[in-house]
Amino acid sequence: MDTLEQHMTELSAASKRVHGIQMYLMLHRRHSTGYIFLRWREAGGDKRHLSWEESADIYLTYTERLRGWYRDITSRAQLANEAHNQLRNEFRAARRRIEASGQSVYARQVR
């Protein structure tokens, strides 16, 4: 999970390094649930969140090289979101199995 979250942070940072950007990947954290996900956000103006389709409409106007880069990073972000969600589901299922067994569950050590 830590490795995946680091990858998501790196994707967000990479999207912010594009010269003259109109949008960037924002890493959202829901502290109440631990849910983390990437989504596009406008760089200026209202800084509103963009759907995957809205972001594609924007980067389709870019040069072919830049379009390809945006398609790639969008795909990576979506895969990372799916992987994070899957891992969270697996952790919840494991916790339920352990709790049902009557064994104690302890938090992992903080590095």
N, C-alpha and C positions, 0 to 999 in steps of 0.2 A: 504494500500500500504506500509506504514512504517513497519508494522508487517511482511509482506511478505519479504521486503528487508532485515530486520533483520534476518529472517530465512535463507535467501540465504547467508548472511554473515557468519552465524553460520555453514552452510554446508561447505562453503569454508574453514573455520578455522578447522573444524573437519577433513577434508581430508588432511590437512597439518600436523596433529598430528600423522599420521601413521608412525611407525618406518620403515626406509629403503624404503621410497616411491619412486616410479618411475614417479608418476604423481599426480597432485592435481587439485581440482576444483578451477578455477579462476573466480572471479566475474568481469565481464566486464561492463563498463558503457560508453554509447555513450552520451556524454554531450550535443551534439547538439540536440538530440531527447529525451533524458531522458530514453532511452531503456537500461534495465539492464538484463543480462542473465549470466548463469553459463555454463562453458564448461571445459573439461579436458585440462590440459597443462602438458607437460613433466617437470619433476622436475630438470633434469640435461641436459647437452648437449646443444642442440639447443633451448630448451624451446619452442618447436613448439606446436601449438594447435592441439588437437586430436579430431577426430570425435567420436561420441558415439560408432561406430563400432570398430575403432582403439583402443579405451580404453578397450573395452570388450575383444579384442584379447590379450591385456596385462594382464588384471586381471584374465582371464581364466587359466593362467599358475600358479596362486597363490594357496595356500591351500584352501580347501573347506570353512573353516570359513572366510577367508579373501575374497574369491570370493563372498560369500553371502553378506558380508558387502559392497563390492564395487557395487554389483548389487542393493542393497538397496539404497545406497547414490546416485547412478546414476538415479534410478527411482525418488527419491525425488527431485533431481536437475531438471530433465525433467518436472516434475509436477509443480515445482516452476516457471520454465521458461514459461510454458503454462499459469499459473495463472497470472503471471506478464503481459504477453502480453494481456490476456483477460481484466484485469483491465485497462490497458492503452487504449484499444479500448472502454471500457465503459466510461472512463473519457472523451475521445475525443467526443463520441456521446452525452454525457450530455452537454459538452461545446457547441457543435453545436446547440443543442436544446435551450439552454439558449440564445445564441447569436441571434438565429432566432426569439426569443420572444421579443428581444429588451431590456431585463433586463441587468443590469451591472453585470459583473463577477469580483470578487476580489480574489486576492491570499489569501491562508489561512495564519493564523498567524504562525510566526516562534516561536517554543518553546524555 
